Amino acid sequence: GAGVSQSPSNKVTEKGKDVELRCDPISGHTALYWYRQSLGQGLEFLIYFQGNSAPDKSGLPSDRFSAERTGGSVSTLTIQRTQQEDSAVYLCASSYGGVTNQPQHFGDGTRLSIL
Amino acid sequence: GDSVTQMEGPVTLSEEAFLTINCTYTATGYPSLFWYVQYPGEGLQLLLKATKADDKGSNKGFEATYRKETTSFHLEKGSVQVSDSAVYFCALSSGGGADGLTFGKGTHLIIQP
């Protein structure tokens, strides 16, 4: 069956530009998560959606980062005025209901490179 | 806050050797514990999980037992294969999903024929 789909798979952009990353979760999964994977920081949790609602946005690295989810499905992570330290692989995951013992299923990620 | 500590490696073993990758955690309450694997060029995949103390998760010959008394979830396999070469991540979830997963730094495993 279809897994978590992320696009684009690779994105190269100049410092200062805005980027938008997209995640299409597994059908029926109500919980959606964004993570960032970088060499120095490992895997960092950014934000979680239950349905269209994100109860806590404190994991986002700065106010240049924002995320939204519409229709309980597709989510976008937007980074404004990108900086070189934003270079990383951005991973999206989804699961049933956001309960503790439900495993998260990950997409292949978007590799973001800021020149 | 929650944290996960695991050996970073790289860990290099010969084929058919016994594998242990240590993982210890700090968390409030009773977290669920996971091992994820990332094969070269692929995304993160769930390998196994355990949701309460003394539970044993197993998959593809790998096992890990949730030890509350030692706050550990060590990954073991009796006889590794070259195809097991990958990065292995220990992770926990204690916030009912709302806090996401807390990951260890990952252990790079290299199996030589």
Boltz contact constraints between the chains, C-beta under 6 A:
constraints:
  - contact:
      token1: [A, 31]
      token2: [B, 97]
      max_distance: 6.0
  - contact:
      token1: [A, 33]
      token2: [B, 100]
      max_distance: 6.0
  - contact:
      token1: [A, 42]
      token2: [B, 105]
      max_distance: 6.0
  - contact:
      token1: [A, 43]
      token2: [B, 103]
      max_distance: 6.0
  - contact:
      token1: [A, 45]
      token2: [B, 100]
      max_distance: 6.0
  - contact:
      token1: [A, 48]
      token2: [B, 98]
      max_distance: 6.0
  - contact:
      token1: [A, 48]
      token2: [B, 100]
      max_distance: 6.0
  - contact:
      token1: [A, 55]
      token2: [B, 98]
      max_distance: 6.0
  - contact:
      token1: [A, 98]
      token2: [B, 97]
      max_distance: 6.0
  - contact:
      token1: [A, 99]
      token2: [B, 97]
      max_distance: 6.0
  - contact:
      token1: [A, 100]
      token2: [B, 32]
      max_distance: 6.0
  - contact:
      token1: [A, 100]
      token2: [B, 93]
      max_distance: 6.0
  - contact:
      token1: [A, 100]
      token2: [B, 96]
      max_distance: 6.0
  - contact:
      token1: [A, 101]
      token2: [B, 32]
      max_distance: 6.0
  - contact:
      token1: [A, 101]
      token2: [B, 51]
      max_distance: 6.0
  - contact:
      token1: [A, 103]
      token2: [B, 46]
      max_distance: 6.0
  - contact:
      token1: [A, 103]
      token2: [B, 49]
      max_distance: 6.0
  - contact:
      token1: [A, 106]
      token2: [B, 43]
      max_distance: 6.0
  - contact:
      token1: [A, 106]
      token2: [B, 44]
      max_distance: 6.0
  - contact:
      token1: [A, 108]
      token2: [B, 43]
      max_distance: 6.0
